[in-house]
Amino acid sequence: MIINIVDNAVKYTPAGGKIVIRTKKEGNYVHVMIADNGNGITDKDKKHILRLQLSRRN
């Protein structure tokens, strides 16, 4: 999952753009934040991504 997000950030961030990856440990959890200044994902497509992740967990 993280590799796919970073791969997309590399593909869709324009030349000279910025990709930031941060991690934070909280108790037994690690939070990963990946941000870039590419075009982003449309609200319509975000719904499909969430649905895909939920179905992978089941």
Backbone atoms as SQL, in Angstrom:
CREATE TABLE atoms (id INTEGER PRIMARY KEY, chain TEXT, resi INTEGER, resn TEXT, atom TEXT, x REAL, y REAL, z REAL);
INSERT INTO atoms VALUES
  (1, 'A', 1, 'MET', 'N', 0.822, -1.203, 0.000),
  (2, 'A', 1, 'MET', 'CA', 0.000, 0.000, 0.000),
  (3, 'A', 1, 'MET', 'C', 0.859, 1.256, 0.000),
  (4, 'A', 2, 'ILE', 'N', 1.810, 1.346, 0.918),
  (5, 'A', 2, 'ILE', 'CA', 2.657, 2.539, 0.985),
  (6, 'A', 2, 'ILE', 'C', 3.481, 2.672, -0.289),
  (7, 'A', 3, 'ILE', 'N', 3.972, 1.555, -0.810),
  (8, 'A', 3, 'ILE', 'CA', 4.757, 1.606, -2.044),
  (9, 'A', 3, 'ILE', 'C', 3.915, 2.153, -3.184),
  (10, 'A', 4, 'ASN', 'N', 2.653, 1.749, -3.284),
  (11, 'A', 4, 'ASN', 'CA', 1.775, 2.251, -4.344),
  (12, 'A', 4, 'ASN', 'C', 1.565, 3.756, -4.224),
  (13, 'A', 5, 'ILE', 'N', 1.389, 4.249, -3.011),
  (14, 'A', 5, 'ILE', 'CA', 1.161, 5.679, -2.806),
  (15, 'A', 5, 'ILE', 'C', 2.405, 6.476, -3.177),
  (16, 'A', 6, 'VAL', 'N', 3.565, 5.998, -2.749),
  (17, 'A', 6, 'VAL', 'CA', 4.814, 6.692, -3.085),
  (18, 'A', 6, 'VAL', 'C', 5.059, 6.633, -4.595),
  (19, 'A', 7, 'ASP', 'N', 4.791, 5.488, -5.205),
  (20, 'A', 7, 'ASP', 'CA', 4.949, 5.347, -6.651),
  (21, 'A', 7, 'ASP', 'C', 4.071, 6.358, -7.391),
  (22, 'A', 8, 'ASN', 'N', 2.826, 6.494, -6.958),
  (23, 'A', 8, 'ASN', 'CA', 1.933, 7.475, -7.587),
  (24, 'A', 8, 'ASN', 'C', 2.417, 8.905, -7.359),
  (25, 'A', 9, 'ALA', 'N', 2.933, 9.179, -6.175),
  (26, 'A', 9, 'ALA', 'CA', 3.460, 10.518, -5.905),
  (27, 'A', 9, 'ALA', 'C', 4.609, 10.833, -6.859),
  (28, 'A', 10, 'VAL', 'N', 5.483, 9.856, -7.080),
  (29, 'A', 10, 'VAL', 'CA', 6.614, 10.062, -7.994),
  (30, 'A', 10, 'VAL', 'C', 6.112, 10.264, -9.427),
  (31, 'A', 11, 'LYS', 'N', 5.126, 9.470, -9.838),
  (32, 'A', 11, 'LYS', 'CA', 4.608, 9.565, -11.207),
  (33, 'A', 11, 'LYS', 'C', 3.904, 10.895, -11.482),
  (34, 'A', 12, 'TYR', 'N', 3.140, 11.387, -10.505),
  (35, 'A', 12, 'TYR', 'CA', 2.250, 12.514, -10.780),
  (36, 'A', 12, 'TYR', 'C', 2.690, 13.851, -10.185),
  (37, 'A', 13, 'THR', 'N', 3.831, 13.870, -9.517),
  (38, 'A', 13, 'THR', 'CA', 4.374, 15.140, -9.029),
  (39, 'A', 13, 'THR', 'C', 5.210, 15.742, -10.147),
  (40, 'A', 14, 'PRO', 'N', 4.967, 16.991, -10.484),
  (41, 'A', 14, 'PRO', 'CA', 5.706, 17.599, -11.598),
  (42, 'A', 14, 'PRO', 'C', 7.201, 17.735, -11.283),
  (43, 'A', 15, 'ALA', 'N', 7.997, 17.833, -12.341),
  (44, 'A', 15, 'ALA', 'CA', 9.441, 18.034, -12.177),
  (45, 'A', 15, 'ALA', 'C', 9.674, 19.243, -11.277),
  (46, 'A', 16, 'GLY', 'N', 10.574, 19.103, -10.333),
  (47, 'A', 16, 'GLY', 'CA', 10.840, 20.179, -9.392),
  (48, 'A', 16, 'GLY', 'C', 9.845, 20.239, -8.252),
  (49, 'A', 17, 'GLY', 'N', 8.879, 19.306, -8.247),
  (50, 'A', 17, 'GLY', 'CA', 7.862, 19.267, -7.197),
  (51, 'A', 17, 'GLY', 'C', 8.426, 18.697, -5.904),
  (52, 'A', 18, 'LYS', 'N', 7.549, 18.519, -4.943),
  (53, 'A', 18, 'LYS', 'CA', 7.979, 18.096, -3.612),
  (54, 'A', 18, 'LYS', 'C', 7.142, 16.914, -3.135),
  (55, 'A', 19, 'ILE', 'N', 7.816, 15.898, -2.603),
  (56, 'A', 19, 'ILE', 'CA', 7.166, 14.745, -1.974),
  (57, 'A', 19, 'ILE', 'C', 7.705, 14.663, -0.549),
  (58, 'A', 20, 'VAL', 'N', 6.792, 14.587, 0.421),
  (59, 'A', 20, 'VAL', 'CA', 7.180, 14.528, 1.831),
  (60, 'A', 20, 'VAL', 'C', 6.625, 13.242, 2.424),
  (61, 'A', 21, 'ILE', 'N', 7.486, 12.500, 3.123),
  (62, 'A', 21, 'ILE', 'CA', 7.062, 11.283, 3.823),
  (63, 'A', 21, 'ILE', 'C', 7.440, 11.461, 5.290),
  (64, 'A', 22, 'ARG', 'N', 6.446, 11.340, 6.169),
  (65, 'A', 22, 'ARG', 'CA', 6.678, 11.485, 7.609),
  (66, 'A', 22, 'ARG', 'C', 6.099, 10.276, 8.334),
  (67, 'A', 23, 'THR', 'N', 6.716, 9.929, 9.433),
  (68, 'A', 23, 'THR', 'CA', 6.191, 8.860, 10.285),
  (69, 'A', 23, 'THR', 'C', 6.132, 9.355, 11.719),
  (70, 'A', 24, 'LYS', 'N', 5.201, 8.778, 12.465),
  (71, 'A', 24, 'LYS', 'CA', 5.044, 9.137, 13.869),
  (72, 'A', 24, 'LYS', 'C', 4.562, 7.900, 14.619),
  (73, 'A', 25, 'LYS', 'N', 5.253, 7.557, 15.685),
  (74, 'A', 25, 'LYS', 'CA', 4.859, 6.413, 16.500),
  (75, 'A', 25, 'LYS', 'C', 3.978, 6.892, 17.641),
  (76, 'A', 26, 'GLU', 'N', 2.848, 6.238, 17.796),
  (77, 'A', 26, 'GLU', 'CA', 1.938, 6.508, 18.913),
  (78, 'A', 26, 'GLU', 'C', 1.542, 5.179, 19.529),
  (79, 'A', 27, 'GLY', 'N', 2.102, 4.884, 20.660),
  (80, 'A', 27, 'GLY', 'CA', 1.809, 3.603, 21.307),
  (81, 'A', 27, 'GLY', 'C', 2.251, 2.454, 20.419),
  (82, 'A', 28, 'ASN', 'N', 1.328, 1.563, 20.119),
  (83, 'A', 28, 'ASN', 'CA', 1.631, 0.408, 19.271),
  (84, 'A', 28, 'ASN', 'C', 1.400, 0.681, 17.791),
  (85, 'A', 29, 'TYR', 'N', 1.123, 1.911, 17.424),
  (86, 'A', 29, 'TYR', 'CA', 0.801, 2.262, 16.044),
  (87, 'A', 29, 'TYR', 'C', 1.852, 3.178, 15.447),
  (88, 'A', 30, 'VAL', 'N', 1.997, 3.093, 14.144),
  (89, 'A', 30, 'VAL', 'CA', 2.842, 4.024, 13.400),
  (90, 'A', 30, 'VAL', 'C', 1.958, 4.707, 12.376),
  (91, 'A', 31, 'HIS', 'N', 1.968, 6.024, 12.374),
  (92, 'A', 31, 'HIS', 'CA', 1.212, 6.808, 11.399),
  (93, 'A', 31, 'HIS', 'C', 2.174, 7.209, 10.289),
  (94, 'A', 32, 'VAL', 'N', 1.745, 7.027, 9.051),
  (95, 'A', 32, 'VAL', 'CA', 2.556, 7.395, 7.900),
  (96, 'A', 32, 'VAL', 'C', 1.797, 8.457, 7.122),
  (97, 'A', 33, 'MET', 'N', 2.473, 9.571, 6.829),
  (98, 'A', 33, 'MET', 'CA', 1.867, 10.656, 6.063),
  (99, 'A', 33, 'MET', 'C', 2.708, 10.851, 4.805),
  (100, 'A', 34, 'ILE', 'N', 2.049, 10.815, 3.667),
  (101, 'A', 34, 'ILE', 'CA', 2.714, 11.039, 2.389),
  (102, 'A', 34, 'ILE', 'C', 1.987, 12.177, 1.700),
  (103, 'A', 35, 'ALA', 'N', 2.718, 13.215, 1.339),
  (104, 'A', 35, 'ALA', 'CA', 2.112, 14.378, 0.689),
  (105, 'A', 35, 'ALA', 'C', 2.970, 14.794, -0.499),
  (106, 'A', 36, 'ASP', 'N', 2.310, 15.318, -1.510),
  (107, 'A', 36, 'ASP', 'CA', 3.029, 15.852, -2.661),
  (108, 'A', 36, 'ASP', 'C', 2.255, 17.034, -3.218),
  (109, 'A', 37, 'ASN', 'N', 2.849, 17.724, -4.164),
  (110, 'A', 37, 'ASN', 'CA', 2.139, 18.852, -4.773),
  (111, 'A', 37, 'ASN', 'C', 1.751, 18.550, -6.218),
  (112, 'A', 38, 'GLY', 'N', 1.400, 17.273, -6.463),
  (113, 'A', 38, 'GLY', 'CA', 0.879, 16.867, -7.762),
  (114, 'A', 38, 'GLY', 'C', -0.581, 17.279, -7.896),
  (115, 'A', 39, 'ASN', 'N', -1.228, 16.804, -8.952),
  (116, 'A', 39, 'ASN', 'CA', -2.615, 17.176, -9.230),
  (117, 'A', 39, 'ASN', 'C', -3.605, 16.688, -8.189),
  (118, 'A', 40, 'GLY', 'N', -3.305, 15.620, -7.504),
  (119, 'A', 40, 'GLY', 'CA', -4.226, 15.098, -6.493),
  (120, 'A', 40, 'GLY', 'C', -5.236, 14.131, -7.069),
  (121, 'A', 41, 'ILE', 'N', -6.093, 13.648, -6.210),
  (122, 'A', 41, 'ILE', 'CA', -7.116, 12.672, -6.577),
  (123, 'A', 41, 'ILE', 'C', -8.470, 13.361, -6.478),
  (124, 'A', 42, 'THR', 'N', -9.303, 13.171, -7.489),
  (125, 'A', 42, 'THR', 'CA', -10.625, 13.791, -7.473),
  (126, 'A', 42, 'THR', 'C', -11.473, 13.180, -6.358),
  (127, 'A', 43, 'ASP', 'N', -12.459, 13.932, -5.883),
  (128, 'A', 43, 'ASP', 'CA', -13.352, 13.418, -4.843),
  (129, 'A', 43, 'ASP', 'C', -14.045, 12.146, -5.300),
  (130, 'A', 44, 'LYS', 'N', -14.399, 12.077, -6.571),
  (131, 'A', 44, 'LYS', 'CA', -15.058, 10.887, -7.127),
  (132, 'A', 44, 'LYS', 'C', -14.151, 9.659, -6.989),
  (133, 'A', 45, 'ASP', 'N', -12.873, 9.819, -7.315),
  (134, 'A', 45, 'ASP', 'CA', -11.943, 8.699, -7.245),
  (135, 'A', 45, 'ASP', 'C', -11.590, 8.324, -5.809),
  (136, 'A', 46, 'LYS', 'N', -11.616, 9.277, -4.887),
  (137, 'A', 46, 'LYS', 'CA', -11.310, 8.985, -3.488),
  (138, 'A', 46, 'LYS', 'C', -12.286, 7.955, -2.922),
  (139, 'A', 47, 'LYS', 'N', -13.535, 8.010, -3.340),
  (140, 'A', 47, 'LYS', 'CA', -14.534, 7.049, -2.863),
  (141, 'A', 47, 'LYS', 'C', -14.157, 5.636, -3.276),
  (142, 'A', 48, 'HIS', 'N', -13.630, 5.487, -4.495),
  (143, 'A', 48, 'HIS', 'CA', -13.241, 4.158, -4.983),
  (144, 'A', 48, 'HIS', 'C', -12.015, 3.629, -4.238),
  (145, 'A', 49, 'ILE', 'N', -11.093, 4.504, -3.900),
  (146, 'A', 49, 'ILE', 'CA', -9.897, 4.095, -3.174),
  (147, 'A', 49, 'ILE', 'C', -10.283, 3.588, -1.792),
  (148, 'A', 50, 'LEU', 'N', -11.137, 4.309, -1.094),
  (149, 'A', 50, 'LEU', 'CA', -11.586, 3.889, 0.227),
  (150, 'A', 50, 'LEU', 'C', -12.290, 2.543, 0.144),
  (151, 'A', 51, 'ARG', 'N', -13.136, 2.367, -0.838),
  (152, 'A', 51, 'ARG', 'CA', -13.864, 1.111, -1.003),
  (153, 'A', 51, 'ARG', 'C', -12.884, -0.041, -1.236),
  (154, 'A', 52, 'LEU', 'N', -11.853, 0.184, -2.041),
  (155, 'A', 52, 'LEU', 'CA', -10.853, -0.830, -2.309),
  (156, 'A', 52, 'LEU', 'C', -10.130, -1.228, -1.026),
  (157, 'A', 53, 'GLN', 'N', -9.763, -0.276, -0.207),
  (158, 'A', 53, 'GLN', 'CA', -9.048, -0.566, 1.036),
  (159, 'A', 53, 'GLN', 'C', -9.927, -1.324, 2.009),
  (160, 'A', 54, 'LEU', 'N', -11.178, -0.949, 2.101),
  (161, 'A', 54, 'LEU', 'CA', -12.091, -1.644, 3.014),
  (162, 'A', 54, 'LEU', 'C', -12.283, -3.091, 2.564),
  (163, 'A', 55, 'SER', 'N', -12.382, -3.343, 1.275),
  (164, 'A', 55, 'SER', 'CA', -12.591, -4.702, 0.805),
  (165, 'A', 55, 'SER', 'C', -11.330, -5.547, 0.983),
  (166, 'A', 56, 'ARG', 'N', -10.163, -4.943, 0.967),
  (167, 'A', 56, 'ARG', 'CA', -8.927, -5.714, 1.183),
  (168, 'A', 56, 'ARG', 'C', -8.822, -6.174, 2.632),
  (169, 'A', 57, 'ARG', 'N', -9.375, -5.422, 3.556),
  (170, 'A', 57, 'ARG', 'CA', -9.301, -5.784, 4.983),
  (171, 'A', 57, 'ARG', 'C', -10.220, -6.938, 5.312),
  (172, 'A', 58, 'ASN', 'N', -11.287, -7.109, 4.572),
  (173, 'A', 58, 'ASN', 'CA', -12.289, -8.148, 4.889),
  (174, 'A', 58, 'ASN', 'C', -11.894, -9.493, 4.423);
